[in-house]
Amino acid sequence: MGQLIDGVWHDNWYDTKSTGGKFVRSNAGFRNWVTADGSAGPSGEGGFKSESGRYHLYVSYACPWAHRTLIYRAIKELEGHIDISVVHPDMLSDGWTFSTDFPGATGDMLKGHDFLRQVYTDAVPDISGRVTVPVLWDKERGTIVSNESSEIIRMFNSAFDGITGNTDDYWPEDLRQDIEVVNERVYNGFNNGVYKAGFATSQSAYDEAVHGVLDTMDWLEDLLSRQRYLTGERITEADWRLLPTLLRFDPVYHLHFKCNRRRLIDYANLWPYARELYQFLNVRSTVYPEHYVRHYHYSHETINPNRIIPINPIIDWDEPHGRD
Ligand SMILES: N[C@@H](CCC(=O)N[C@@H](CS)C(=O)NCC(=O)O)C(=O)O
C-alpha cells in the first residue's frame, strides 16, 4: 500500500508516528458533484450533468465507504445507468489492483488498467495523495468527479431521479439537521472509530478509540430501543451510512481491529435493525463478505503478518428481523 507523490507511486504504510500512535484519515481530493442540470454542487466545479451511461464507479466490495455508494446504486435503481469496476480485495504494495483472480473482482471494465492509481494519474498526471475507493469517473470529460463517498451518495440520492423515475429520498429536507448530528457521531465513534482502534499503534490511542466504539454502540442500541431508525420512523442516509460497518463488525472488526467486548449479534436492538436494513429491497446484492474478510486480514500486514484468514462465525443475515 502506498500513495502517489507528483504522479509517482511510493509504497509506504500509514504514518502514525507524528500523531502519538493515532490513525488520522486524510481528506478526499476530488469534490465535484453530478447534478441534474450540470450546475455546480456544494463544492468543486460544474459541468457534470446526470446522464445515463456517462459515469463509471470504481469500488472495492471490501471497503465500507465504497459500500455506501453500492447500496445507493442498488436502492436508487442506478445499476443500468452507472456501470462499475470492482478491484481485487488484496491491497498490497501496489495499492488497489485490477487483478481478476478472485471471484467478483472484475478488472478495469472501462480502461483496462492494472492499478487503480492509473485512474488517478489519468485525471491529474502529477497528482499527490492516497489512491482510495470509491472513485466516480466521468467518461465524457475524462476525469474524476469525486472520490468522497459521503458526497457520491448524496448525488445518487437525487441527481438521477429524472432518468430513473425513482424519487425515494433518503436525505429529506426536514430531517437533514438530525441526519448530520447522527452522521457525525456514527462516523467518529463507529465507521472511522473501528479503524482508529484497529490501526492504533499505542495502547492509549487504542483505548481511547475502542471506548469510543463501545460508547457509540451503546448509544445506538438505546436509540433503537425507542425508535425504528436512527432519525425516527423513516430510513435515511444516517441508516445507510451505518450498515456497511455493522456488516463488517463480527467477521472483521471484532477480531482484526480488536473491538471485541461484544459482537453485533449480542445487541437486542442493533442486530435486528441491521438485518432489516440488509433485507431491504436489493441491498443484499451489494454484500460480499468474502471480499471484506479477505481484504482486511490479508492486506494489513502490520496487524496480521502471517496473513492467516480466520474461520469466523456463521451469521444468518436472512433470519427474519421481526420489526414490522
Ligand atoms: N473519504 C473517503 C475514504 C475512502 C477510503 O479511505 N477508502 C479506503 C478503503 S476502505 C482506501 O481506499 N484506502 C486506501 C489508502 O488509504 O491508501 C470516502 O469516504 O470516500
The ligand as a Gaussian input file, in Angstrom:
#p B3LYP/6-31G(d) Opt

LIG

0 1
 N      -13.083000       9.710000       2.278000
 C      -13.101000       8.532000       1.566000
 C      -12.341000       7.416000       2.250000
 C      -12.188000       6.245000       1.368000
 C      -11.135000       5.270000       1.888000
 O      -10.373000       5.566000       2.817000
 N      -11.089000       4.078000       1.263000
 C      -10.103000       3.084000       1.652000
 C      -10.632000       1.681000       1.517000
 S      -11.721000       1.198000       2.790000
 C       -8.926000       3.141000       0.711000
 O       -9.108000       3.102000      -0.489000
 N       -7.718000       3.230000       1.268000
 C       -6.503000       3.238000       0.512000
 C       -5.463000       4.123000       1.154000
 O       -5.739000       4.757000       2.175000
 O       -4.375000       4.166000       0.616000
 C      -14.534000       8.160000       1.294000
 O      -15.330000       8.028000       2.240000
 O      -14.864000       8.022000       0.134000

